[in-house]
Amino acid sequence: MIRAVCFDLDGTLADTLPVVYSAFQHVTQRFFGGTYSEEEIARLFGPSDEGIIRRLLPRNQWEDGIREFHVAYEKAHAACKTPYEGIDAALALLKKKRVLLAVVTGKGAVSANFSLQKLGLTGYFDLVECGSVSGDNKVSTLRRILRDWELSPNELAYVGDSVSDMLDAKKAGVIALGAGWGNGSNLNQLKQYATKVFPTVSSFIDWINDQ
């Protein structure tokens, strides 16, 4: 029986990846005079927003770079005002079933909390765990949630839109659920690594009803 579900944020709860790319492109344009492509930015993912900027810029520009990122992030979010269709219903159903809910994201705390507030999702989650400046920390975070919430691995699921999310879930020993509804997700790739893949949010809701 599922007692807790953790969610990735970007590309899983909402189409926020374009917001992330736009903010990082602003930073690279501002400090390097040239815009990184989305592919170049995606290759930097792992650390939090702040961690990526620390890797891009010299120490004396970290503070300015992070500030520029947050300003650009909030501005770009005007193009993403709502979560994926059906996400509200899925979260409400899980809450009705008294399932514990968390966000486990690689994003920094400022951008993650801004997105959740902007999308109207803050009230659904019992816990929001963000990324680390030093690198991907999702495995250790999921393991800590297992301990803190006193769950067995088969009682906790992690929902994400990328192969790396599925690999992190499996390394942590929890159920890996593929969010195939994300605009950037690859169903065939997810199926290779996930315990179960949902092509639509409605199919995910059907799964919740069966729990």
Secondary structure, DSSP 8 states (H G I E B T S, - for coil): ---EEEE--BTTTB--HHHHHHHHHHHHHHHHSS---HHHHHTT-SS-HHHHHHHHS-GGGHHHHHHHHHHHHHHHGGG--S-STTHHHHHHHHHHTT-EEEEE-SS-HHHHHHHHHHTT-GGG-SEEE--BTTB--HHHHHHHHHHHTT--GGGEEEEESSHHHHHHHHHHTSEEEEETTSTT--HHHHHHH-SEEESSHHHHHHHHHH-
